[in-house]
């Protein structure tokens, strides 16, 4: 495609393609208030991202590679095996489902009171050049069932390791059934500059070591 333009702010562009959708040139673009795309193939490629200038988006494809130039883009649902987005402004929203997710924004990705809600089973790589990053990943691999007497557990399972919250101080909100079509357990949580649990454990161990040394010194003086 070359260019598709809908009315800005409240205009909707609807696209359905039985195959890949890519830009004719590096300047090809889809613009409008809202974009709905159902692609039976790839929406853009790593070498030729689809340029968009939209306020909100709902998209489903095999893979999605976007370069969005609007100040803010709300995701109202996005499903693909691989999702890779570059954004000039903010990105926020919900119901982002993929095997792997990469987001690079100049603005905020999610907000502290409205984190980006994702369900990603593989790699999550989200960064912001000048803003903050707030997201909740509801994916958590199921734990293997406990072995019963006389029953052998299948150790060839390819389940992914359980993702743990990046901060124990954060509540773990999950995505609702209406957003996913099924109840799911909340998983990884990242909000801004949260402190890793490993640092807290390290400080606790240092404090314990200091107390032990003080007790030893006290006993030595009492002798």
C-alpha positions in Angstrom: 0.0 0.0 0.0 1.0 3.6 -0.5 -1.2 5.8 1.8 -4.5 5.4 3.7 -6.0 8.4 5.6 -9.0 8.5 7.8 -10.5 11.4 9.7 -8.2 12.5 12.5 -9.3 12.0 16.1 -12.7 10.3 15.5 -12.1 8.7 12.1 -11.7 4.9 11.9 -9.7 3.0 9.3 -10.6 -0.7 8.9 -8.3 -3.0 7.0 -8.7 -6.7 6.3 -6.0 -8.4 4.2 -5.6 -12.1 3.3 -1.9 -11.9 3.2 1.0 -9.6 4.2 0.5 -5.8 4.4 3.6 -3.7 3.9 4.3 -0.1 2.7 5.1 0.6 -0.9 7.9 3.0 0.1 9.6 4.1 3.4 7.1 7.0 3.5 4.0 4.9 3.2 1.6 5.6 6.1 -1.8 4.8 7.6 -3.3 7.7 9.5 -6.6 8.4 11.3 -8.2 8.5 14.7 -8.5 4.7 15.1 -7.1 1.8 13.2 -8.6 -1.7 13.1 -6.5 -4.2 11.2 -7.0 -7.9 10.7 -4.1 -9.3 8.7 -3.8 -13.0 7.7 0.0 -12.5 7.4 2.5 -9.9 8.6 1.7 -6.3 9.3 5.0 -4.7 8.3 8.4 -6.4 8.5 11.5 -5.8 10.6 13.2 -4.1 7.6 10.0 -2.2 6.5 7.9 -1.2 9.4 4.4 0.0 8.8 4.2 3.7 9.5 1.1 4.8 11.4 -0.2 8.1 12.8 -3.2 7.0 14.9 -4.6 7.8 18.3 -5.7 4.2 19.0 -5.3 0.7 17.4 -6.7 -2.8 17.4 -4.8 -5.3 15.4 -4.4 -9.0 14.8 -1.7 -10.5 12.5 0.9 -13.2 12.4 3.6 -10.6 13.2 3.3 -6.9 13.8 6.1 -4.3 13.2 5.0 -0.7 13.6 6.5 2.8 13.6 3.9 5.1 15.2 4.4 8.9 15.0 1.4 10.2 16.9 1.8 11.8 20.4 -0.2 9.0 22.0 -1.4 5.6 20.9 -3.8 3.6 22.9 -3.8 -0.2 22.3 -7.3 -1.6 22.5 -6.2 -5.1 21.7 -3.2 -6.5 19.8 -2.5 -10.1 19.0 0.5 -11.6 17.1 3.3 -14.0 17.6 5.9 -11.2 17.5 5.1 -7.6 18.2 7.7 -4.9 17.7 6.7 -1.2 18.1 8.7 2.0 17.8 6.7 5.1 19.0 7.5 8.8 18.9 5.1 9.5 21.8 3.3 7.5 24.6 1.9 4.0 24.4 -0.7 2.6 26.7 -3.7 0.3 26.7 -4.6 -3.3 27.3 -5.0 -6.8 25.9 -1.6 -7.1 24.2 -1.1 -10.8 23.5 2.1 -12.2 21.9 4.9 -14.7 22.1 7.5 -11.9 22.1 7.1 -8.2 22.7 9.4 -5.3 22.0 8.4 -1.6 22.6 10.7 1.4 22.2 9.0 4.8 22.9 10.2 8.3 23.3 7.4 9.0 25.8 5.8 6.9 28.5 4.9 3.2 28.0 1.9 2.8 30.3 1.3 5.0 33.3 1.6 4.5 37.0 -2.2 4.6 37.5 -2.9 2.9 34.1 -0.1 0.3 33.3 0.1 -1.4 29.9 -1.6 -4.7 30.3 0.1 -7.5 28.4 0.1 -11.3 28.2 3.4 -12.4 26.8 4.8 -15.9 27.2 8.3 -15.2 25.8 10.7 -12.3 25.8 9.5 -8.9 27.0 11.7 -5.9 26.1 10.1 -2.6 26.9 12.0 0.7 27.1 11.4 4.5 27.1 13.9 7.1 26.0 12.4 10.0 28.0 9.5 8.6 30.0 8.6 5.9 32.4 7.7 2.2 31.9 4.7 0.7 33.7 3.3 -2.6 32.6 1.7 -5.8 34.0 2.4 -9.2 32.4 -0.4 -11.6 33.3 1.5 -14.6 31.8 2.6 -17.3 34.2 3.5 -20.9 33.2 1.6 -23.6 35.0 3.6 -25.4 37.6 4.1 -29.2 37.1 1.6 -31.2 39.1 3.0 -32.9 42.2 4.1 -36.5 41.8 1.7 -39.0 43.4 2.9 -42.3 44.9 3.4 -44.9 42.2 3.0 -42.2 39.5 5.9 -40.9 37.4 5.9 -37.3 36.5 6.7 -36.3 32.9 10.0 -34.4 33.1 10.0 -33.7 29.4 7.6 -30.8 29.7 8.5 -27.7 27.7 6.8 -25.3 30.2 8.4 -22.0 30.6 9.8 -20.9 34.0 7.4 -19.0 36.2 7.8 -15.2 35.9 8.0 -13.4 39.3 7.1 -9.8 40.1 10.0 -7.4 39.9 8.8 -5.8 43.1 7.1 -7.4 46.2 5.7 -4.0 47.2 3.4 -4.0 44.1 0.0 -5.6 44.0 -0.2 -8.0 41.1 -3.3 -7.0 39.1 -4.2 -9.4 36.3 -6.2 -8.9 33.2 -9.9 -9.6 33.4 -11.8 -12.5 31.6 -13.4 -10.0 29.3 -10.0 -8.9 28.1 -8.7 -12.4 27.5 -11.7 -14.6 27.2 -10.5 -16.7 30.2 -9.4 -16.1 33.8 -5.6 -15.8 34.1 -3.1 -15.4 36.9 -1.2 -12.2 37.2 2.5 -12.5 36.7 5.4 -10.1 36.1 4.9 -6.5 37.3 7.1 -3.6 36.4 6.3 -0.1 37.5 8.9 2.6 37.0 12.1 2.2 39.0 10.9 -0.6 41.3 13.6 -2.1 43.6 14.5 -5.7 42.8 13.9 -8.3 45.5 17.6 -9.5 45.2 18.8 -6.1 46.5 16.4 -6.4 49.5 17.7 -9.9 50.3 21.3 -8.7 50.0 20.7 -5.9 52.5 18.9 -8.2 54.9 21.9 -10.6 54.8 24.3 -7.7 55.5 22.2 -6.6 58.5 22.2 -10.2 59.9 26.0 -10.5 59.5 26.4 -7.2 61.4 24.2 -8.4 64.3 26.2 -11.7 64.5 29.5 -9.7 64.7 28.2 -7.5 67.4 27.1 -10.5 69.5 30.5 -12.2 69.1 32.2 -9.0 70.2 30.0 -8.6 73.2 30.6 -12.3 74.3 34.4 -11.7 73.9 34.3 -8.7 76.2 32.2 -10.5 78.8 34.9 -13.1 79.1 
